[in-house]
Amino acid sequence: MSEGRYSKEEIEGFVKDVLADGFCLLRDHFPKETLESWRESFAPMLEDHMAREGYLENRGRSRYYVTLPFAAPFADPAIYEDEDVLAIVFRLVGPDAVMVQLASDTPLLGSEYQEIHRDALPLFPETGQETLPYQLAVNFPLVDVTPETGPFEVARGTHMVSK
């Protein structure tokens, strides 16, 4: 693994952002060329998904969740072994973190905003206690993300919304 670009203090700031807001932003973190390669490979996969399973729109109107193959160009250690991302993940969930899926959550032209929700329920709801982060996602767009084509939106703090 290569050395990260962020200091320990900056990593800690990202961790605090996740704990407070439910997310953090690493702006312009991955090389544009890498993401362009992913985008080119993703486009026919999205078209195929829409042709076969488009009726599912499993994230709302004109929003698609597509699992990506763990093969080139997506199986790229420069992405899934990124020192900074792993530093944040390990700080949040510990060194035994496991990547279980590679996928794209993609809004397209005509998409609608999702209802405000949390992605993962508390691990032990019977206790009445909220759960610290245990299920994380690393997101980057593989389509143009603009207000006209379907923005990516996160509501701060919804990771701790109770029933």
Residue frames as a rotation matrix with the C-alpha (Angstrom) as fourth column:
MET 1
0.578 0.816 0.000 0.00
0.816 -0.578 0.000 0.00
0.000 0.000 -1.000 0.00
SER 2
-0.215 -0.622 0.753 1.14
0.541 -0.718 -0.439 3.50
0.813 0.312 0.491 -0.71
GLU 3
-0.758 -0.098 -0.645 1.42
0.619 -0.418 -0.665 6.18
-0.204 -0.903 0.377 1.94
GLY 4
0.258 0.964 0.057 -1.71
0.961 -0.250 -0.121 8.28
-0.102 0.086 -0.991 2.44
ARG 5
-0.296 -0.320 0.900 -1.97
0.561 -0.821 -0.108 11.92
0.773 0.473 0.423 1.56
TYR 6
0.502 0.594 0.629 -3.78
-0.182 -0.638 0.748 12.98
0.845 -0.490 -0.212 4.75
SER 7
-0.609 -0.685 0.399 -2.26
-0.495 -0.065 -0.867 13.57
0.620 -0.725 -0.300 8.18
LYS 8
-0.735 0.318 -0.599 -3.47
0.600 0.717 -0.354 11.71
0.317 -0.620 -0.718 11.26
GLU 9
-0.733 0.464 -0.497 -5.33
0.071 -0.674 -0.735 14.87
-0.676 -0.574 0.462 12.30
GLU 10
-0.551 0.537 -0.639 -7.10
-0.835 -0.365 0.412 15.06
-0.012 0.761 0.649 8.93
ILE 11
-0.640 0.308 -0.704 -8.04
0.033 0.926 0.375 11.36
0.768 0.217 -0.603 9.13
GLU 12
-0.760 0.351 -0.547 -9.42
0.623 0.155 -0.767 11.98
-0.184 -0.923 -0.337 12.61
GLY 13
-0.686 0.517 -0.512 -11.41
-0.453 -0.854 -0.254 14.91
-0.569 0.058 0.820 11.19
PHE 14
-0.537 0.483 -0.692 -12.94
-0.629 0.318 0.710 12.62
0.562 0.816 0.133 8.55
VAL 15
-0.695 0.257 -0.671 -13.81
0.496 0.847 -0.189 10.09
0.520 -0.465 -0.717 11.26
LYS 16
-0.770 0.410 -0.489 -15.49
0.262 -0.495 -0.828 12.83
-0.582 -0.766 0.274 13.32
ASP 17
-0.632 0.544 -0.553 -17.46
-0.768 -0.534 0.353 13.88
-0.103 0.648 0.755 10.23
VAL 18
-0.557 0.410 -0.722 -18.73
-0.138 0.811 0.568 10.32
0.819 0.416 -0.396 9.76
LEU 19
-0.713 0.262 -0.650 -19.70
0.688 0.441 -0.576 9.99
0.136 -0.858 -0.495 13.40
ALA 20
-0.682 0.442 -0.582 -21.50
0.031 -0.779 -0.627 13.36
-0.730 -0.445 0.518 13.43
ASP 21
-0.285 0.529 -0.799 -22.95
-0.831 -0.552 -0.070 13.56
-0.478 0.644 0.597 9.92
GLY 22
0.540 0.453 0.710 -22.93
-0.108 0.873 -0.475 9.98
-0.835 0.179 0.521 8.65
PHE 23
0.757 -0.333 0.562 -20.44
0.650 0.287 -0.704 10.70
0.073 0.898 0.434 5.87
CYS 24
0.207 -0.703 -0.681 -17.23
0.038 -0.689 0.723 12.49
-0.978 -0.176 -0.116 4.92
LEU 25
0.994 0.109 0.034 -15.95
0.045 -0.108 -0.993 13.80
-0.104 0.988 -0.112 1.61
LEU 26
0.005 -0.999 0.048 -12.51
0.340 0.046 0.939 13.12
-0.940 0.012 0.340 0.16
ARG 27
0.787 0.421 -0.452 -12.69
-0.185 -0.538 -0.822 15.57
-0.589 0.730 -0.346 -2.72
ASP 28
0.688 -0.486 -0.539 -10.74
-0.650 -0.084 -0.755 14.70
0.322 0.870 -0.373 -5.88
HIS 29
0.379 -0.536 0.754 -9.18
-0.665 0.409 0.625 11.79
-0.644 -0.739 -0.201 -4.01
PHE 30
0.217 -0.261 0.941 -8.98
0.414 0.897 0.154 9.13
-0.884 0.356 0.303 -6.72
PRO 31
-0.772 -0.583 -0.253 -7.30
0.012 -0.411 0.911 9.75
-0.635 0.701 0.325 -10.08
LYS 32
0.045 0.821 -0.569 -9.76
-0.696 -0.383 -0.607 11.05
-0.716 0.423 0.555 -12.67
GLU 33
-0.355 -0.256 -0.899 -8.33
-0.891 0.383 0.243 8.64
0.282 0.888 -0.364 -15.26
THR 34
-1.000 -0.006 0.024 -9.15
-0.014 0.923 -0.384 5.64
-0.020 -0.385 -0.923 -13.05
LEU 35
-0.393 0.919 -0.036 -12.73
0.062 -0.012 -0.998 6.74
-0.917 -0.394 -0.052 -12.56
GLU 36
0.011 0.342 -0.940 -13.09
-0.921 -0.363 -0.143 7.50
-0.390 0.867 0.311 -16.29
SER 37
-0.763 -0.332 -0.554 -11.98
-0.527 0.816 0.237 3.92
0.373 0.473 -0.798 -17.02
TRP 38
-0.851 0.517 0.092 -14.56
0.276 0.589 -0.759 2.64
-0.447 -0.621 -0.644 -14.53
ARG 39
-0.153 0.831 -0.535 -17.20
-0.418 -0.545 -0.727 4.87
-0.895 0.112 0.431 -16.08
GLU 40
-0.273 -0.014 -0.962 -16.52
-0.960 0.069 0.272 3.55
0.062 0.998 -0.032 -19.59
SER 41
-0.903 -0.110 -0.414 -16.72
-0.116 0.993 -0.010 -0.06
0.413 0.040 -0.910 -18.38
PHE 42
-0.770 0.636 -0.057 -19.79
0.182 0.134 -0.974 0.65
-0.611 -0.760 -0.219 -16.27
ALA 43
-0.482 0.618 -0.621 -21.90
-0.770 -0.637 -0.036 2.24
-0.418 0.461 0.783 -19.02
PRO 44
-0.406 0.378 -0.832 -22.71
-0.595 0.582 0.555 -1.01
0.694 0.720 -0.011 -20.89
MET 45
-0.861 0.103 -0.498 -23.30
0.404 0.733 -0.547 -2.80
0.309 -0.673 -0.672 -17.57
LEU 46
-0.711 0.631 -0.309 -25.86
-0.120 -0.543 -0.831 -0.18
-0.692 -0.554 0.462 -16.57
GLU 47
-0.371 0.568 -0.735 -27.55
-0.928 -0.206 0.309 -0.42
0.024 0.797 0.604 -19.98
ASP 48
-0.603 0.098 -0.792 -27.70
-0.132 0.967 0.220 -4.22
0.787 0.237 -0.570 -19.67
HIS 49
-0.903 0.270 -0.334 -29.07
0.397 0.228 -0.889 -3.97
-0.164 -0.935 -0.313 -16.13
MET 50
-0.553 0.721 -0.418 -31.76
-0.528 -0.691 -0.494 -1.54
-0.645 -0.053 0.763 -17.26
ALA 51
-0.370 0.396 -0.840 -32.70
-0.829 0.267 0.491 -3.77
0.419 0.878 0.229 -20.21
ARG 52
-0.566 0.078 -0.820 -32.92
0.145 0.989 -0.006 -6.91
0.811 -0.122 -0.572 -18.05
GLU 53
-0.297 0.350 -0.888 -34.04
0.938 0.279 -0.204 -5.57
0.177 -0.894 -0.412 -14.70
GLY 54
-0.830 -0.120 0.545 -34.99
0.170 -0.985 0.041 -1.97
0.532 0.127 0.837 -15.34
TYR 55
0.159 0.981 0.110 -38.40
0.016 -0.114 0.993 -2.46
0.987 -0.157 -0.034 -13.84
LEU 56
0.142 -0.151 -0.978 -36.71
0.911 0.406 0.069 -3.01
0.387 -0.901 0.195 -10.46
GLU 57
0.057 -0.187 0.981 -35.56
-0.019 -0.982 -0.186 0.62
0.998 -0.008 -0.060 -10.13
ASN 58
0.269 0.110 -0.957 -34.54
0.720 0.637 0.276 -0.60
0.640 -0.763 0.093 -6.70
ARG 59
-0.656 -0.460 -0.599 -33.67
0.740 -0.549 -0.389 2.84
-0.150 -0.698 0.700 -5.31
GLY 60
0.020 0.707 -0.707 -36.70
0.145 -0.702 -0.698 4.73
-0.989 -0.089 -0.117 -6.66
ARG 61
0.875 0.422 0.238 -37.66
0.293 -0.070 -0.953 6.07
-0.386 0.904 -0.185 -10.06
SER 62
0.820 -0.562 0.105 -34.64
-0.041 -0.240 -0.970 6.14
0.571 0.791 -0.220 -12.43
ARG 63
0.177 -0.784 0.595 -32.23
-0.984 -0.135 0.115 4.96
-0.010 -0.606 -0.796 -9.72
TYR 64
0.781 0.046 -0.623 -30.36
-0.241 0.943 -0.232 1.69
0.577 0.331 0.747 -10.09
TYR 65
0.359 -0.677 0.642 -28.18
-0.770 0.174 0.614 -0.40
-0.528 -0.715 -0.458 -7.83
VAL 66
0.823 -0.159 -0.546 -25.79
-0.354 0.607 -0.711 -2.46
0.444 0.778 0.444 -9.93
THR 67
0.694 -0.625 0.357 -23.31
-0.072 0.433 0.898 -4.93
-0.717 -0.649 0.255 -8.45
LEU 68
0.536 -0.608 -0.585 -19.94
-0.835 -0.284 -0.471 -4.68
0.120 0.742 -0.660 -10.17
PRO 69
0.880 -0.282 -0.382 -17.75
0.234 0.958 -0.168 -7.67
0.413 0.059 0.909 -10.93
PHE 70
0.670 -0.742 0.023 -14.57
-0.318 -0.259 0.912 -7.98
-0.671 -0.618 -0.410 -8.94
ALA 71
0.282 -0.557 0.781 -12.55
0.885 0.465 0.012 -7.97
-0.370 0.688 0.625 -12.15
ALA 72
-0.738 -0.624 -0.255 -10.60
0.454 -0.739 0.497 -5.38
-0.499 0.252 0.829 -14.16
PRO 73
-0.275 -0.774 0.570 -10.93
0.165 -0.623 -0.765 -2.45
0.947 -0.117 0.299 -14.19
PHE 74
0.537 0.647 0.541 -13.02
-0.379 -0.389 0.840 -2.51
0.754 -0.656 0.036 -10.99
ALA 75
0.901 -0.290 -0.324 -10.77
0.435 0.587 0.683 -4.86
-0.008 -0.756 0.655 -8.98
ASP 76
0.322 -0.763 0.561 -8.15
0.174 -0.534 -0.827 -2.19
0.931 0.363 -0.039 -8.51
PRO 77
0.161 -0.308 -0.938 -6.02
0.964 0.253 0.082 -2.30
0.211 -0.917 0.337 -5.34
ALA 78
-0.835 -0.451 0.314 -5.34
0.404 -0.891 -0.206 1.43
0.372 -0.045 0.927 -5.78
ILE 79
-0.186 0.857 0.481 -9.02
-0.460 -0.509 0.728 1.86
0.868 -0.086 0.488 -4.88
TYR 80
0.713 0.649 -0.266 -9.84
-0.105 0.474 0.874 -0.87
0.693 -0.595 0.406 -2.36
GLU 81
0.340 -0.646 -0.683 -6.44
0.926 0.355 0.124 -0.71
0.162 -0.675 0.720 -0.64
ASP 82
0.187 -0.232 0.955 -6.30
0.178 -0.948 -0.265 3.09
0.966 0.220 -0.135 -0.58
GLU 83
-0.594 -0.595 -0.541 -4.35
0.610 0.106 -0.785 4.04
0.525 -0.797 0.300 2.54
ASP 84
-0.910 0.253 0.328 -6.57
-0.370 -0.852 -0.370 7.00
0.186 -0.458 0.869 3.45
VAL 85
0.056 0.978 -0.201 -9.87
-0.706 0.182 0.685 5.22
0.706 0.103 0.700 2.94
LEU 86
0.168 -0.043 -0.985 -8.62
0.381 0.924 0.024 2.25
0.909 -0.379 0.172 4.96
ALA 87
-0.864 -0.493 -0.098 -7.36
0.296 -0.342 -0.892 4.54
0.407 -0.800 0.441 7.74
ILE 88
-0.557 0.745 0.366 -10.87
-0.793 -0.609 0.034 6.00
0.248 -0.271 0.930 8.06
VAL 89
0.322 0.701 -0.637 -12.57
-0.462 0.703 0.541 2.60
0.827 0.120 0.550 7.81
PHE 90
-0.173 -0.465 -0.868 -10.24
0.512 0.711 -0.482 0.97
0.841 -0.528 0.115 10.36
ARG 91
-0.959 -0.170 0.226 -10.68
-0.069 -0.632 -0.772 3.89
0.274 -0.756 0.594 12.74
LEU 92
-0.282 0.941 0.186 -14.47
-0.916 -0.322 0.238 3.52
0.284 -0.103 0.953 12.49
VAL 93
0.702 0.697 -0.144 -14.95
-0.657 0.712 0.246 -0.26
0.274 -0.078 0.958 12.50
GLY 94
0.489 -0.584 0.647 -11.58
-0.433 0.482 0.762 -1.73
-0.757 -0.653 -0.017 13.39
PRO 95
-0.353 -0.818 -0.453 -8.83
-0.833 0.055 0.550 -3.60
-0.425 0.572 -0.701 11.54
ASP 96
-0.707 0.140 0.694 -11.06
0.205 0.979 0.011 -6.61
-0.677 0.150 -0.720 10.84
ALA 97
0.077 0.755 -0.652 -13.19
-0.585 -0.495 -0.642 -4.66
-0.807 0.431 0.404 8.36
VAL 98
-0.517 -0.140 0.844 -14.26
0.459 0.787 0.412 -6.73
-0.722 0.601 -0.342 5.34
MET 99
-0.566 0.352 -0.745 -15.23
-0.748 -0.599 0.285 -5.50
-0.346 0.719 0.603 1.89
VAL 100
-0.423 0.480 0.768 -18.30
0.142 0.873 -0.467 -7.55
-0.895 -0.088 -0.437 0.98
GLN 101
0.395 0.623 0.675 -19.51
0.800 0.128 -0.586 -5.88
-0.452 0.772 -0.448 -2.19
LEU 102
-0.795 -0.499 -0.345 -18.51
0.186 -0.741 0.645 -3.61
-0.577 0.448 0.682 -5.04
ALA 103
-0.073 0.881 0.468 -21.51
0.977 0.157 -0.142 -1.83
-0.198 0.447 -0.872 -6.55
SER 104
-0.961 -0.127 0.246 -22.88
0.195 -0.940 0.279 1.38
0.196 0.316 0.928 -8.01
ASP 105
-0.091 0.927 -0.363 -25.92
0.810 -0.143 -0.569 3.28
-0.580 -0.346 -0.738 -6.74
THR 106
-0.871 -0.426 0.246 -26.78
0.459 -0.526 0.716 5.37
-0.175 0.736 0.654 -9.78
PRO 107
0.108 0.896 -0.430 -29.35
0.317 -0.441 -0.840 8.17
-0.942 -0.046 -0.332 -10.20
LEU 108
-0.670 -0.263 0.694 -30.25
0.729 -0.059 0.682 9.03
-0.139 0.963 0.231 -13.80
LEU 109
-0.927 0.364 0.087 -32.20
-0.304 -0.868 0.392 11.77
0.218 0.337 0.916 -15.56
GLY 110
-0.053 0.992 -0.113 -35.71
-0.437 0.079 0.896 11.77
0.898 0.097 0.429 -14.12
SER 111
-0.434 -0.129 -0.892 -34.68
0.615 0.680 -0.398 10.29
0.658 -0.721 -0.216 -10.79
GLU 112
0.533 0.630 0.565 -36.48
-0.132 -0.598 0.791 11.39
0.836 -0.496 -0.236 -7.67
TYR 113
-0.399 -0.641 0.656 -35.10
-0.765 -0.163 -0.624 11.99
0.506 -0.750 -0.425 -4.23
GLN 114
-0.380 0.220 -0.898 -35.35
0.392 0.918 0.059 9.04
0.838 -0.329 -0.435 -1.89
GLU 115
0.779 0.610 0.148 -37.28
0.038 -0.281 0.959 9.29
0.626 -0.741 -0.242 1.36
ILE 116
-0.010 -0.762 0.647 -35.09
-0.868 -0.315 -0.384 10.27
0.497 -0.565 -0.659 4.29
HIS 117
0.943 0.257 -0.213 -33.82
-0.152 0.899 0.411 7.02
0.297 -0.355 0.886 5.78
ARG 118
0.150 -0.917 0.369 -30.87
-0.849 0.071 0.523 5.34
-0.506 -0.392 -0.768 7.38
ASP 119
0.024 -0.207 -0.978 -29.12
-0.851 0.508 -0.129 2.63
0.524 0.836 -0.164 5.37
ALA 120
-0.413 -0.239 -0.879 -28.54
0.152 0.933 -0.325 0.18
0.898 -0.268 -0.349 8.22
LEU 121
0.652 0.709 0.269 -30.62
-0.230 -0.153 0.961 -0.42
0.722 -0.689 0.063 11.32
PRO 122
0.129 -0.610 0.782 -29.01
-0.991 -0.102 0.085 -0.77
0.028 -0.786 -0.618 14.75
LEU 123
-0.561 -0.437 -0.703 -27.35
-0.452 0.873 -0.183 -4.15
0.693 0.215 -0.688 15.27
PHE 124
-0.764 0.264 -0.589 -29.19
0.594 0.644 -0.482 -4.76
0.252 -0.718 -0.648 18.54
PRO 125
-0.455 0.621 0.638 -32.52
-0.142 -0.758 0.637 -2.90
0.879 0.199 0.434 18.36
GLU 126
0.390 0.654 -0.649 -33.82
0.515 0.429 0.742 -4.61
0.763 -0.623 -0.170 21.49
THR 127
-0.307 -0.590 -0.747 -31.38
0.951 -0.166 -0.260 -2.56
0.029 -0.790 0.612 23.57
GLY 128
0.772 0.624 -0.119 -32.82
0.618 -0.781 -0.086 0.78
-0.146 -0.007 -0.989 22.43
GLN 129
0.207 -0.804 -0.558 -29.25
0.055 -0.560 0.827 1.97
-0.977 -0.202 -0.071 21.82
GLU 130
0.889 -0.022 -0.456 -28.06
-0.446 -0.254 -0.858 3.37
-0.097 0.967 -0.236 18.52
THR 131
0.659 -0.656 0.369 -25.19
0.594 0.754 0.279 1.48
-0.462 0.035 0.886 16.91
LEU 132
0.096 -0.726 -0.680 -21.90
-0.400 -0.654 0.642 3.07
-0.912 0.210 -0.354 15.94
PRO 133
0.372 0.069 -0.926 -20.98
-0.928 -0.002 -0.373 2.63
-0.028 0.998 0.063 12.25
TYR 134
-0.077 -0.397 0.915 -20.56
-0.270 0.891 0.364 -0.99
-0.960 -0.219 -0.176 11.22
GLN 135
0.176 0.190 0.966 -21.64
0.859 0.451 -0.245 -0.95
-0.482 0.872 -0.084 7.57
LEU 136
-0.051 -0.335 -0.941 -19.90
-0.091 -0.937 0.338 1.59
-0.995 0.103 0.017 5.37
ALA 137
0.653 0.182 0.735 -20.04
0.704 0.210 -0.678 2.61
-0.278 0.960 0.009 1.72
VAL 138
-0.411 -0.730 -0.547 -17.43
0.180 -0.653 0.736 4.39
-0.894 0.204 0.399 -0.37
ASN 139
0.515 0.748 0.420 -19.22
0.632 0.000 -0.775 6.24
-0.579 0.664 -0.473 -3.17
PHE 140
-0.554 -0.508 -0.660 -18.02
-0.124 -0.733 0.669 7.93
-0.823 0.452 0.343 -6.31
PRO 141
0.412 0.852 -0.323 -20.05
-0.443 -0.123 -0.888 8.75
-0.796 0.509 0.327 -9.41
LEU 142
-0.572 -0.508 0.644 -19.84
0.341 0.566 0.750 6.68
-0.746 0.649 -0.151 -12.57
VAL 143
0.088 0.592 0.801 -22.33
0.969 -0.238 0.069 8.93
0.232 0.770 -0.594 -14.40
ASP 144
-0.646 -0.229 0.728 -22.59
0.170 -0.973 -0.155 12.71
0.744 0.024 0.668 -14.64
VAL 145
-0.133 0.572 -0.810 -23.98
0.991 0.085 -0.103 13.97
0.010 -0.816 -0.578 -11.35
THR 146
-0.943 -0.041 0.331 -25.74
0.079 -0.992 0.103 17.29
0.324 0.123 0.938 -11.76
PRO 147
-0.629 0.777 0.014 -29.03
-0.300 -0.226 -0.927 18.73
-0.717 -0.587 0.375 -10.50
GLU 148
-0.028 0.637 -0.770 -30.48
-0.987 -0.139 -0.078 18.06
-0.157 0.758 0.633 -13.97
THR 149
-0.136 -0.094 -0.986 -29.36
-0.596 0.803 0.005 14.43
0.791 0.588 -0.165 -14.31
GLY 150
0.729 0.470 -0.497 -29.90
0.097 0.649 0.755 13.25
0.677 -0.599 0.427 -10.78
PRO 151
0.063 -0.761 0.645 -27.86
-0.733 -0.474 -0.488 14.57
0.677 -0.442 -0.588 -7.88
PHE 152
-0.167 -0.198 -0.966 -26.39
0.571 0.779 -0.258 12.49
0.803 -0.595 -0.017 -5.13
GLU 153
0.046 0.260 0.965 -27.81
-0.567 -0.788 0.239 13.69
0.822 -0.558 0.111 -1.85
VAL 154
-0.377 -0.161 -0.912 -27.13
0.635 0.671 -0.381 12.74
0.674 -0.723 -0.150 1.74
ALA 155
0.563 0.576 0.593 -29.13
-0.149 -0.635 0.758 14.04
0.813 -0.515 -0.272 4.70
ARG 156
-0.470 -0.836 0.283 -26.76
-0.403 -0.083 -0.912 14.76
0.785 -0.543 -0.298 7.57
GLY 157
-0.671 0.034 0.741 -27.25
-0.739 0.057 -0.672 12.69
-0.065 -0.998 -0.013 10.69
THR 158
0.348 0.904 -0.247 -29.71
-0.910 0.389 0.141 10.15
0.223 0.176 0.959 9.27
HIS 159
-0.268 -0.525 -0.808 -27.30
-0.238 0.849 -0.473 7.34
0.934 0.066 -0.352 10.16
MET 160
-0.983 -0.106 -0.147 -28.62
0.119 0.230 -0.966 7.70
0.136 -0.967 -0.214 13.69
VAL 161
-0.389 0.915 0.110 -32.33
-0.838 -0.401 0.371 8.10
0.383 0.052 0.922 12.92
SER 162
-0.850 0.166 0.500 -34.36
-0.190 0.787 -0.586 5.78
-0.491 -0.594 -0.638 15.12
LYS 163
-0.634 0.708 0.310 -37.61
0.765 0.515 0.387 4.07
0.114 0.483 -0.868 14.15
